[in-house]
Amino acid sequence: MQANPPPASPLVKTAVATIALGVRALNTLQPVAALGARLYVANVFFSSGLTKLRDWDTTLALFMDEYKVPFLPHDVAAVMGTGGELVLPVLLALGLGGRFAALGLSVVNVVAVLALADIAPAALQQHQFWGALLAGLAVYGPGRFAVDHFIQKYFDGAVTKPTARAN
């Protein structure tokens, strides 16, 4: 036999209503925050890829002398790193394969940190911030303002729509 809880005071009711309003507001902002995170991180990595592409000889020299990518020849690492920095940010910005792009850029981010023997604390902090944003996008998805969302919505509708049967 359960006893009924005592009635809540007006102060408690007001506090609960205020918290619920705050939660609804934050839930409304989630797609905007995800879009902002996607565009910010995509810009960082895409700009880095363009810089490498503009001066390929310097890029190859950096991968030979400065960036010590394990298990890969320097020229292969340069092509793969630059390719990842040019392709994955576009996917991330569009939200097309958003989780895949976030995970791929996470790998690029981790390899970049590991490949630099002496990374400045400020640069390490930036990589950690980008990693946190990418982890959030990988775990929670690219949000409602993403191509992935519209594709999922289309296929959910196609699956759940009743089909007309010919008699």
C-alpha positions as CSV (number, residue, x, y, z in Angstrom):
1,M,0.0,0.0,0.0
2,Q,1.5,3.3,-1.1
3,A,0.9,6.5,0.6
4,N,0.1,9.6,-1.4
5,P,2.9,12.1,-1.4
6,P,2.2,15.4,0.3
7,P,1.0,18.2,-2.0
8,A,3.9,20.3,-3.4
9,S,4.2,23.8,-2.2
10,P,3.8,26.7,-4.7
11,L,7.5,27.4,-4.5
12,V,8.4,23.8,-5.5
13,K,5.8,23.9,-8.3
14,T,7.3,27.2,-9.6
15,A,10.8,25.8,-9.4
16,V,9.8,22.6,-11.3
17,A,8.0,24.7,-14.0
18,T,11.0,27.0,-14.4
19,I,13.4,24.0,-14.7
20,A,11.1,22.4,-17.3
21,L,11.0,25.6,-19.3
22,G,14.8,25.8,-19.2
23,V,15.1,22.2,-20.4
24,R,12.7,22.9,-23.3
25,A,14.7,26.0,-24.3
26,L,18.0,24.1,-24.3
27,N,16.4,21.2,-26.3
28,T,15.2,23.8,-28.8
29,L,18.8,25.2,-29.1
30,Q,20.4,21.7,-29.6
31,P,20.1,21.6,-33.4
32,V,21.6,25.1,-33.6
33,A,24.5,24.2,-31.3
34,A,25.2,21.0,-33.3
35,L,25.2,23.0,-36.5
36,G,27.5,25.6,-35.0
37,A,29.9,22.9,-33.7
38,R,29.9,21.2,-37.1
39,L,30.6,24.4,-39.0
40,Y,33.3,25.5,-36.6
41,V,35.3,22.2,-36.6
42,A,34.8,21.8,-40.4
43,N,36.2,25.2,-41.0
44,V,39.3,24.5,-38.8
45,F,40.2,21.3,-40.6
46,F,39.2,22.4,-44.1
47,S,41.4,25.5,-43.7
48,S,44.3,23.3,-42.6
49,G,43.8,21.1,-45.6
50,L,43.8,24.0,-48.0
51,T,47.0,25.3,-46.4
52,K,48.7,22.0,-47.0
53,L,47.4,21.8,-50.6
54,R,48.6,25.4,-51.4
55,D,52.3,24.5,-50.8
56,W,52.6,20.8,-51.3
57,D,56.4,20.8,-51.2
58,T,56.4,22.3,-47.7
59,T,53.7,19.9,-46.7
60,L,55.9,16.9,-47.8
61,A,58.9,18.4,-46.0
62,L,56.8,18.9,-42.8
63,F,55.6,15.3,-42.9
64,M,59.2,14.1,-43.5
65,D,60.9,16.2,-40.8
66,E,58.3,17.5,-38.3
67,Y,55.3,15.3,-38.2
68,K,56.2,11.8,-37.2
69,V,53.1,9.7,-38.2
70,P,53.7,6.2,-37.0
71,F,53.5,3.2,-39.4
72,L,53.1,5.3,-42.6
73,P,55.7,6.7,-45.1
74,H,55.7,10.5,-45.0
75,D,54.3,10.9,-48.5
76,V,51.4,8.6,-47.8
77,A,50.7,10.2,-44.5
78,A,50.7,13.7,-46.2
79,V,48.2,12.5,-48.8
80,M,45.9,10.8,-46.3
81,G,46.0,13.6,-43.8
82,T,45.4,16.3,-46.4
83,G,42.6,14.3,-48.1
84,G,41.0,13.7,-44.7
85,E,41.2,17.4,-43.9
86,L,39.5,18.3,-47.2
87,V,36.8,15.6,-47.6
88,L,35.7,14.9,-44.0
89,P,34.9,18.6,-43.1
90,V,32.7,18.9,-46.1
91,L,30.7,15.9,-45.0
92,L,30.6,17.2,-41.5
93,A,29.4,20.7,-42.5
94,L,26.6,19.2,-44.6
95,G,25.8,16.6,-41.9
96,L,26.1,13.9,-44.5
97,G,27.5,10.8,-42.8
98,G,27.9,13.2,-39.9
99,R,28.9,10.6,-37.3
100,F,31.4,9.0,-39.7
101,A,32.9,12.4,-40.5
102,A,33.2,13.3,-36.8
103,L,34.9,10.0,-36.1
104,G,37.2,10.4,-39.1
105,L,38.2,13.9,-38.1
106,S,38.7,12.6,-34.5
107,V,41.3,10.2,-35.9
108,V,43.0,13.0,-37.9
109,N,43.0,15.1,-34.7
110,V,44.5,12.4,-32.5
111,V,47.2,11.5,-35.2
112,A,48.0,15.2,-35.5
113,V,48.7,15.5,-31.7
114,L,50.6,12.2,-31.6
115,A,52.7,13.1,-34.7
116,L,54.0,16.3,-33.1
117,A,56.8,15.6,-30.7
118,D,56.7,19.0,-29.1
119,I,53.2,20.5,-29.1
120,A,52.6,23.8,-27.5
121,P,50.1,23.8,-24.6
122,A,47.8,26.2,-26.3
123,A,47.8,24.1,-29.5
124,L,47.1,21.0,-27.4
125,Q,44.2,22.8,-25.7
126,Q,42.7,23.6,-29.1
127,H,43.0,20.0,-30.2
128,Q,41.3,18.9,-27.0
129,F,38.5,21.3,-27.6
130,W,38.0,20.1,-31.2
131,G,38.1,16.6,-30.0
132,A,35.4,17.3,-27.4
133,L,33.2,18.8,-30.1
134,L,33.8,15.9,-32.4
135,A,33.0,13.4,-29.6
136,G,29.7,15.2,-28.9
137,L,28.8,15.1,-32.6
138,A,29.8,11.4,-32.9
139,V,27.8,10.4,-29.8
140,Y,24.7,12.7,-30.3
141,G,24.7,12.9,-34.0
142,P,24.8,16.0,-36.3
143,G,21.4,17.3,-35.3
144,R,18.2,18.3,-37.0
145,F,19.8,20.7,-39.5
146,A,21.8,17.9,-41.2
147,V,21.3,16.0,-44.5
148,D,21.4,12.8,-42.4
149,H,18.3,14.0,-40.5
150,F,16.4,14.6,-43.8
151,I,17.5,11.3,-45.2
152,Q,16.3,9.5,-42.1
153,K,13.0,11.4,-42.1
154,Y,12.5,10.4,-45.8
155,F,13.2,6.7,-45.2
156,D,11.1,6.7,-42.0
157,G,8.2,8.1,-43.9
158,A,8.7,5.6,-46.8
159,V,8.7,2.7,-44.4
160,T,5.7,3.8,-42.3
161,K,3.5,5.0,-45.2
162,P,0.8,2.6,-46.0
163,T,0.9,1.5,-49.6
164,A,-2.2,1.5,-51.7
165,R,-3.2,-2.0,-52.8
166,A,-4.6,-2.6,-56.2
167,N,-7.8,-4.7,-56.1
